[in-house]
Amino acid sequence: MSYQGLLPGFQKPLKAHVVAYLNAFPGETDRLRSLSALILDTTDENSLFDRKNNIGHITASGMVLSPDKKRLLLLHHKFIKERLLQPGGHVDGEDENILAAAQREVREEIGVSSFSYIPYHIDYFLPIDIDTHDIPVNSKEKEPKHVHHDFRFLFCLDSEADLEPSRMVIAGGNLVWQSFDEAATQQTFKSVIEKIRIALSQEFLPRHFYQKVIKIASYPRRSASVVVTHILPDSRSYLEALSAVSFIQAVIPKPKSIVGEILASIKNQFNIVNLTREDISGGKKLFKILDQFKGEFTLYDIGGYFSLLANALAKRYKGRILGIIEDTENGYEKYRSIDADSPLLLPVVSVARSPLKDTEDFLVGQSVLFSADAIIRECGDLIQYMNCGVIGFGKIGRSIAHHLLLRGIKPSVYDSNPIRHIHARNQLCETPGREQILRESDVLFSATGKQALSTLEFRDLKAGCFVFSVTSSDDEFNTKFLDGDYRPDEIAPHVFRYSRTGHHFYLVNQGNAVNFLHKAVLGSFIHLVRAEMIFAGACLMRNEFKPGLNELKEEQRKIVAQAWLDVFNGGRKPSTQFEIKDKLV
């Protein structure tokens, strides 16, 4: 048997799997030292599964949960009758991999065929636990004492009704349910029960979601990648998911959206490279990174960092660069502008206008308003008694206006697109001219991504106006005045009063996205867009996109959405043709 690795189609040696497991559980290194030594001393990997290998060999088993995920199904072992054990056994030659062996053993020993696999790691084929234990002499089978290195995987029954009643101990069979607390009293189960509890916790759901999407996307192979991303609390699971399907050569943090403790926690896991937008646009520093590795690669972008170099990259790395995957409307516009001037020579896949991103943008608007309200309160005022203006009625601007209306605040809205301007009017917003909004707003939300305010327009702001942005200052404002006749003074954390004779205003977070001051938590919805980007990476590998701007198909987005519902909505959904389950029938 040749062990199948990370994903279907990827070959990964057993040694690499054990290394990956110990990286996930470094505290188990001493406990698994004999397994590590066995693998290092073995030249023929198949011998590690041979039951005649009396030095030690690998077995597979399943920790089987009840449908409500509160109990563990165990059995009285036919040889070691005084002990309750999980179903499991030897890996046979016909088993595709160790996971498949565990699935087969569960079917054979429990007598059910309908159950689901719950992966613990983004690396789909890694077990939740590896247990090394001695097996006593079996004179009947003429087997001497030897060692089993048992790879344990986590499963869940779809229905308890599938179990034959006669198989239960109470009816004379050998199967019995135990609570987690009961099972944990046995030393062999103590550590794995702790892992099971973690795997079922709410914080583990993003990992399960990405695992599901990765499997559905069916990556044909593993390439390299460079990733521009925010470094926020929800970024780790995204990066781990990307690392499961690509070799991440560099992570480039967005400089205005970095949470220090998150950055510190991932530095040992990923190669963090601090490059500014200007560094990347210059080319040399990015080329230096890309020239260090061979083979194909994908670039993951936020905000059009690679836009000015897109065609240069296509020419320099022809045949190697699969494409660019872009996240934001601002970035989309930059690539569209490039494409209009000189057609893009490589595929650029954008998720900026995906329906899956609508939920994120809606919550970003809510997050921006939350941060603005908190900051204004810290400055001794209340936003509900202030005139609020919104420049830009795209998805985020529309969300800000919506949440202002929910608070009883009727905002004044301007958008250069007359259709959007009408939509704002239809949603009960005031729609005066742009100049009037600048003159009369006590609070101004800028949500265009297109340098909404020029130096001169800052001078037209109502004295004492609080200015908030939803994106980076260099995208939202022309702030050359900072070096001119306005003097900045920080009057409160992240609040800068810019003043000149007879006029002043407050620029919050130096014109950068205000919601990042409060970590911009968007709940589980943030993972929808990132999952779409991961799905797009598999499509790039299959050459499903042509040079130019591209999007995923609606059917593909529905699949991602259904996977999200399966994981985050607890299965509470109507049955549809897009139902996705890891069923073993």
C-alpha positions in Angstrom: 0.0 0.0 0.0 1.2 3.5 -0.9 -0.1 6.0 1.6 -2.1 8.8 -0.1 -1.2 12.1 1.3 -2.5 15.6 1.9 -5.3 15.7 -0.6 -6.5 13.3 -3.4 -3.8 13.3 -6.0 -1.0 14.5 -3.6 1.6 12.0 -2.6 3.0 12.6 0.8 5.5 10.2 2.6 4.4 8.8 5.9 7.4 10.5 7.6 6.0 13.9 6.4 2.6 13.1 8.0 4.2 12.2 11.3 6.3 15.4 11.2 3.1 17.4 10.4 1.3 15.7 13.3 4.1 16.5 15.8 4.1 20.1 14.5 0.4 20.2 15.5 1.1 18.4 18.8 4.7 19.2 19.8 4.0 18.0 23.4 3.7 14.4 22.1 7.2 14.2 20.7 8.6 12.1 23.5 5.5 9.8 23.6 5.9 9.1 19.9 9.7 8.8 19.8 9.5 5.0 19.1 7.3 5.7 16.0 9.7 8.4 14.8 12.6 6.0 15.2 10.7 3.2 13.4 10.0 5.4 10.4 13.5 6.7 10.2 15.0 3.2 10.3 12.6 1.9 7.6 13.5 2.1 3.9 10.4 0.2 2.7 7.3 2.2 3.8 4.9 -0.6 3.1 6.6 -2.7 5.8 5.3 -0.3 8.4 1.8 -1.6 7.8 2.8 -5.3 7.7 1.2 -7.1 10.7 4.2 -9.5 10.6 6.5 -6.7 11.4 7.0 -7.5 15.1 9.1 -4.5 15.8 6.0 -2.4 15.4 3.5 -1.5 12.7 0.8 1.1 12.0 -2.9 0.4 12.6 -6.0 2.6 12.1 -9.1 3.2 14.2 -12.1 5.4 14.6 -13.4 7.4 17.5 -17.2 7.2 16.7 -19.5 9.9 18.1 -23.3 9.7 18.6 -25.3 12.0 16.3 -25.7 14.6 19.0 -21.8 14.5 19.4 -22.1 13.9 23.2 -21.1 10.2 23.5 -18.5 7.8 22.3 -19.3 4.3 20.8 -16.9 1.7 22.1 -16.7 -2.1 21.9 -15.4 -5.0 24.0 -12.4 -6.2 22.2 -12.6 -9.8 21.0 -9.1 -10.6 22.3 -8.6 -8.2 25.2 -12.1 -8.7 26.5 -11.8 -6.8 29.8 -11.1 -3.5 27.9 -13.4 -1.1 26.0 -11.7 0.0 22.8 -12.6 2.0 19.7 -13.2 0.1 16.5 -10.0 -0.4 14.5 -7.5 -2.8 13.1 -4.7 -3.4 10.6 -4.3 -1.5 7.4 -4.9 -3.8 4.4 -3.4 -3.8 1.0 -6.6 -2.6 -0.7 -7.0 0.4 1.6 -6.2 3.6 -0.3 -4.8 5.2 2.8 -4.8 5.0 6.6 -8.0 7.1 6.8 -9.7 4.7 4.4 -8.6 1.8 6.6 -10.1 3.4 9.7 -13.4 3.9 7.7 -13.4 0.3 6.7 -12.8 -0.9 10.3 -15.7 1.2 11.6 -18.0 -0.2 9.0 -16.9 -3.8 9.7 -16.8 -3.7 13.5 -19.8 -1.5 14.2 -22.0 -2.7 11.3 -23.0 0.8 10.0 -22.2 2.4 6.7 -23.6 5.9 7.1 -21.3 8.1 9.1 -19.3 11.3 8.5 -15.6 12.1 9.0 -14.7 15.1 11.1 -11.2 16.2 10.2 -9.2 17.7 13.1 -6.6 19.5 10.9 -6.7 21.5 7.7 -4.4 18.7 6.5 -7.4 16.4 5.8 -5.6 13.1 6.2 -3.9 13.7 9.5 -5.3 11.8 12.4 -6.7 13.5 15.5 -4.5 11.2 17.7 -1.7 8.7 17.4 -1.4 6.2 20.2 1.5 3.9 20.7 0.8 0.8 22.9 2.0 -2.7 23.5 0.0 -5.7 22.2 0.4 -8.9 24.4 1.3 -12.4 23.0 -1.6 -14.0 21.1 -0.9 -17.7 21.1 -4.0 -18.5 19.1 -2.8 -16.3 16.2 0.8 -17.2 16.9 1.7 -13.5 17.3 4.4 -12.5 19.7 4.3 -9.4 21.8 4.6 -6.3 19.6 3.8 -2.6 19.3 0.9 -0.9 17.6 1.1 2.7 16.4 -2.6 3.5 16.1 -3.7 6.4 13.9 -7.1 7.5 15.3 -9.6 9.4 13.2 -12.9 11.1 14.3 -16.3 10.1 12.9 -19.9 10.8 13.7 -22.9 8.5 13.1 -25.6 10.0 10.9 -28.3 8.2 12.9 -28.4 6.1 16.0 -31.2 4.1 14.4 -28.6 2.6 12.0 -27.1 0.5 14.9 -28.5 -3.0 15.3 -30.0 -3.2 18.8 -28.7 -6.7 19.2 -25.1 -5.3 18.9 -25.4 -3.3 22.1 -24.1 -4.7 25.4 -27.5 -4.4 27.0 -28.8 -6.9 24.5 -25.8 -9.2 24.7 -23.7 -7.6 22.1 -20.3 -5.9 22.4 -21.1 -2.2 21.7 -21.6 0.4 24.4 -22.1 4.1 24.6 -20.0 6.1 27.0 -20.0 9.8 27.9 -16.8 11.8 27.3 -16.2 11.9 31.1 -16.6 8.1 31.4 -14.3 7.4 28.5 -11.7 9.9 29.8 -11.2 7.8 32.9 -9.3 5.3 30.8 -5.7 6.4 30.2 -5.8 5.4 26.5 -8.7 7.9 25.9 -7.8 10.8 28.2 -5.8 12.9 25.7 -8.0 12.1 22.7 -11.1 13.1 24.5 -9.6 16.5 25.1 -8.9 16.8 21.4 -12.5 15.7 20.6 -13.9 18.4 22.8 -11.7 21.0 21.0 -12.7 19.7 17.6 -16.4 20.2 18.5 -16.0 23.7 20.0 -17.3 26.8 18.3 -13.8 28.2 17.6 -13.0 25.1 15.6 -15.8 25.7 13.0 -13.7 27.8 10.6 -11.2 25.0 10.3 -14.0 22.5 9.5 -15.5 24.9 7.0 -12.2 25.4 5.1 -11.6 21.6 5.1 -14.9 21.1 3.5 -14.3 23.8 0.8 -10.8 22.4 0.1 -12.2 18.9 -0.5 -15.1 20.2 -2.7 -12.7 22.4 -4.7 -10.7 19.3 -5.6 -7.2 20.8 -6.0 -5.4 18.8 -8.7 -2.0 19.5 -7.2 -0.1 21.8 -4.9 1.6 25.0 -6.1 3.3 28.0 -4.4 1.7 31.2 -3.4 2.3 34.7 -2.1 -0.4 36.2 0.1 -1.3 39.8 0.9 -3.6 39.8 3.9 -4.8 41.5 7.0 -3.3 40.1 10.2 -6.5 39.9 12.3 -7.8 37.2 14.7 -9.6 35.4 11.9 -6.6 35.4 9.6 -4.9 32.3 11.0 -7.5 29.8 9.9 -7.4 31.3 6.4 -3.6 31.1 6.1 -3.6 27.6 7.4 -6.2 26.6 4.8 -4.1 28.2 2.0 -1.0 26.4 3.3 -2.9 23.1 3.0 -3.2 23.6 -0.8 -0.1 25.7 -1.5 3.4 26.3 -0.3 3.1 29.8 1.0 6.4 31.5 0.2 5.6 34.8 1.7 2.8 36.5 3.7 2.7 40.3 3.2 0.7 42.0 5.9 -1.5 45.0 5.1 0.4 47.5 7.2 -2.7 49.3 8.6 -4.5 46.2 9.7 -2.1 44.2 12.0 -3.0 42.9 15.4 0.4 42.5 17.2 -0.4 39.4 19.1 -1.7 37.6 16.0 1.4 38.5 14.0 3.6 37.3 16.8 1.7 34.0 16.9 2.1 33.2 13.2 5.7 34.3 12.7 7.1 30.8 13.3 4.5 29.3 11.0 4.8 31.6 8.0 7.4 33.7 6.3 6.3 37.3 7.1 7.7 39.8 4.6 7.0 43.5 5.2 6.6 45.1 1.8 4.7 48.3 1.2 2.5 48.9 -1.8 5.3 51.0 -3.3 7.8 48.2 -2.7 5.7 45.8 -4.6 4.9 48.2 -7.4 8.6 48.9 -7.9 9.0 45.2 -8.8 12.5 44.4 -7.6 11.6 43.3 -4.1 8.7 41.2 -5.3 10.8 39.6 -8.1 13.5 38.7 -5.5 10.9 36.7 -3.6 9.4 35.1 -6.6 12.7 34.2 -8.2 13.7 32.1 -5.2 11.3 29.3 -6.0 10.6 27.3 -9.1 7.3 25.9 -10.4 3.9 27.5 -10.7 2.4 29.9 -8.2 -0.7 32.1 -7.5 -0.8 35.6 -6.0 -3.5 36.4 -3.4 -4.2 40.1 -3.3 -6.2 42.6 -1.2 -6.5 46.1 -2.7 -4.7 45.7 -6.0 -1.1 45.5 -4.7 0.0 43.6 -7.8 -2.1 45.5 -10.3 0.7 47.8 -11.7 2.9 44.7 -12.2 0.3 42.3 -13.5 1.4 42.2 -17.2 5.1 42.4 -16.2 4.6 39.3 -14.0 2.8 37.5 -16.8 5.8 38.1 -19.1 8.5 37.4 -16.6 6.9 34.2 -15.2 5.2 33.0 -18.3 4.0 29.4 -17.9 4.5 29.6 -14.1 2.1 32.2 -12.8 -1.4 30.8 -12.7 -3.0 34.1 -11.9 -4.0 36.6 -9.3 -7.0 36.4 -6.9 -8.3 39.8 -5.7 -10.6 40.5 -2.8 -11.7 44.2 -2.8 -13.7 46.6 -5.0 -10.9 49.0 -4.8 -8.5 46.3 -6.2 -11.1 45.3 -8.8 -11.2 48.8 -10.1 -7.4 49.0 -10.3 -7.2 45.8 -12.3 -10.1 46.9 -14.5 -8.2 50.2 -15.2 -5.1 48.2 -16.2 -7.1 45.9 -18.4 -8.7 48.9 -20.1 -5.3 50.5 -20.9 -3.6 47.3 -21.9 -5.4 44.0 -21.8 -4.4 41.8 -18.9 -2.1 38.9 -20.0 -3.0 36.6 -17.1 -6.2 35.7 -15.3 -7.3 37.9 -12.4 -10.2 36.4 -10.4 -12.1 38.9 -8.3 -14.5 38.1 -5.5 -15.2 41.8 -4.9 -18.6 41.7 -6.5 -19.6 38.3 -5.4 -22.9 37.9 -3.5 -20.9 36.0 -0.9 -19.1 39.3 -0.1 -22.3 41.2 0.5 -22.5 39.8 4.0 -19.0 40.9 4.8 -19.5 44.4 3.4 -22.7 44.7 5.4 -20.9 43.8 8.6 -18.0 46.1 7.7 -20.4 49.0 7.6 -21.8 48.0 11.0 -18.3 47.6 12.3 -17.3 51.1 11.0 -20.2 52.7 12.7 -19.5 50.8 16.0 -15.9 52.1 16.0 -17.0 55.7 15.1 -19.6 55.7 17.9 -17.1 54.5 20.5 -14.5 57.1 19.4 -16.9 60.0 19.4 -18.1 59.0 22.9 -14.5 58.9 24.1 -14.2 62.5 22.8 -17.3 63.5 24.9 -20.0 63.6 22.3 -22.9 61.4 21.0 -23.3 60.5 17.4 -27.1 60.4 17.5 -27.2 64.2 18.0 -24.8 65.0 15.2 -25.3 65.5 11.4 -23.9 62.5 9.6 -22.8 62.4 6.0 -21.8 59.4 3.9 -19.7 59.8 0.7 -20.1 56.7 -1.4 -23.1 54.5 -1.5 -21.5 51.3 -2.5 -22.0 48.2 -0.4 -20.1 49.5 2.6 -21.5 53.0 2.4 -25.0 51.6 2.0 -24.5 49.5 5.1 -23.3 52.5 7.1 -26.3 54.5 6.1 -28.6 51.5 6.9 -27.2 51.2 10.4 -27.4 55.0 11.0 -31.1 54.8 10.0 -31.6 51.9 12.5 -30.4 54.3 15.2 -32.8 57.0 14.2 -30.1 59.0 12.5 -31.0 60.2 9.0 -27.8 60.5 7.0 -27.0 62.7 4.1 -25.6 60.6 1.3 -23.8 61.4 -1.9 -22.6 59.1 -4.7 -21.1 60.1 -8.1 -23.3 57.4 -9.7 -26.8 58.9 -10.1 -28.4 55.4 -9.9 -26.9 54.8 -6.4 -27.9 58.3 -5.5 -31.5 57.4 -6.3 -31.2 54.2 -4.3 -30.0 56.3 -1.3 -33.1 58.5 -1.6 -35.3 55.5 -1.9 -33.9 54.1 1.4 -35.0 57.4 3.2 -31.6 59.0 3.2 -31.2 62.7 2.6 -29.5 63.3 -0.8 -28.1 66.9 -1.0 -25.2 67.9 -3.1 -21.6 66.9 -2.2 -20.6 70.4 -1.2 -23.5 70.7 1.1 -22.6 67.5 2.9 -19.0 68.7 3.4 -20.3 72.0 4.8 -22.9 70.6 7.2 -21.7 67.2 8.5 -20.5 66.9 12.0 -19.5 63.3 11.2 -18.3 62.2 7.7 -17.9 58.6 6.6 -15.8 58.3 3.4 -16.5 55.0 1.6 -15.4 55.3 -2.0 -11.9 53.9 -2.3 -11.2 56.6 -4.8 -9.6 59.5 -2.9 -13.0 60.9 -2.0 -11.6 64.1 -0.5 -8.9 66.4 -2.0 -6.7 68.8 -0.1 -9.0 71.7 -1.0 -12.2 69.7 0.1 -10.7 69.1 3.5 -10.7 72.9 3.9 -14.4 73.0 3.1 -15.3 70.6 5.9 -17.5 71.9 8.7 -15.3 73.1 11.6 -14.9 70.3 14.1 -16.1 67.5 11.7 -15.0 63.9 12.5 -13.7 62.1 9.4 -13.8 58.3 9.2 -12.6 56.0 6.4 -13.5 52.5 5.6 -10.2 51.7 3.8 -6.5 52.8 3.6 -5.8 56.5 3.7 -3.8 56.4 0.4 -6.9 54.9 -1.3 -9.5 57.2 0.3 -7.9 60.6 0.6 -5.5 63.0 -1.0 -3.7 64.0 2.2 -0.9 66.2 0.9 -2.1 68.9 3.2 -0.5 66.9 6.1 2.8 68.5 5.1 1.2 71.9 4.6 -0.6 74.4 6.7 -2.6 72.1 9.0 -1.0 71.2 12.3 -1.9 67.7 13.7 -2.3 67.1 17.4 -3.4 63.7 18.9 -6.2 64.7 21.3 -7.3 61.2 22.1 -6.0 57.7 21.1 -6.1 57.6 17.2 -7.9 60.9 17.0 -5.9 63.7 15.4 -7.1 67.3 15.4 -5.9 69.1 12.2 -6.0 72.9 12.7 -5.1 76.1 10.9 -6.1 79.6 11.6 -9.9 79.7 11.7 -10.5 76.0 10.9 -10.1 72.5 12.3 -11.3 69.0 11.8 -10.6 65.5 13.3 -9.1 62.8 11.1 -9.5 59.4 12.9 -6.8 56.7 12.6 -4.8 59.1 10.3 -7.3 58.4 7.6 -7.1 54.6 7.7 -10.0 52.1 8.2 -11.5 53.0 11.6 -13.0 49.6 12.2 -9.6 48.0 12.6 -9.1 49.9 15.8 -11.6 47.5 17.4 -10.3 44.4 15.6 -13.1 44.5 13.0 -14.6 41.2 14.0 -17.1 40.1 11.3 -17.9 36.7 12.8 -18.1 33.6 10.6 -19.2 35.5 7.5 -15.7 36.7 6.8 -14.7 33.1 5.9 -17.2 33.0 3.0 -15.1 35.4 0.8 -11.8 33.7 1.7 -13.3 30.3 0.9 -14.3 31.6 -2.5 -10.7 32.7 -3.0 -9.5 29.3 -2.1 -12.0 27.7 -4.4 -10.8 30.1 -7.2 -7.3 28.8 -6.7 -8.3 25.3 -7.7 -10.1 26.7 -10.8 -7.0 28.5 -11.8 -5.1 25.3 -11.7 -7.6 23.7 -14.0 -7.3 26.6 -16.5 -10.9 27.5 -16.1 -10.2 31.3 -16.5 -8.9 33.2 -19.4 -6.6 36.3 -19.2 -8.5 39.3 -18.0 -11.0 39.8 -15.2 -12.9 36.7 -14.1 -15.4 35.6 -11.4 -16.6 32.3 -10.1 -19.8 30.9 -11.5 -23.0 31.1 -9.5 -23.2 27.4 -9.1 -19.7 27.4 -7.6 -20.6 30.1 -5.2 -23.7 28.2 -4.1 -21.5 25.2 -3.3 -19.4 27.4 -1.0 -22.5 28.9 0.6 -24.0 25.5 1.3 -20.7 24.3 2.8 -20.9 27.4 5.1 -24.5 26.5 6.1 -23.5 22.9 6.8 -20.8 24.0 9.2 -21.9 27.3 10.8 -25.7 26.8 10.6 -25.5 23.4 12.3 -27.3 21.7 9.4 -30.4 23.8 10.1 -31.4 24.2 6.4 -33.9 22.9 3.9 -32.7 20.0 1.8 -31.4 21.3 -1.6 -29.6 20.0 -4.6 -26.5 21.7 -3.3 -26.4 19.6 -0.1 -22.8 18.7 0.7 -21.8 16.0 3.1 -18.8 13.8 3.6 -20.9 10.7 3.6 -19.5 7.2 3.6 -22.1 4.9 2.0 
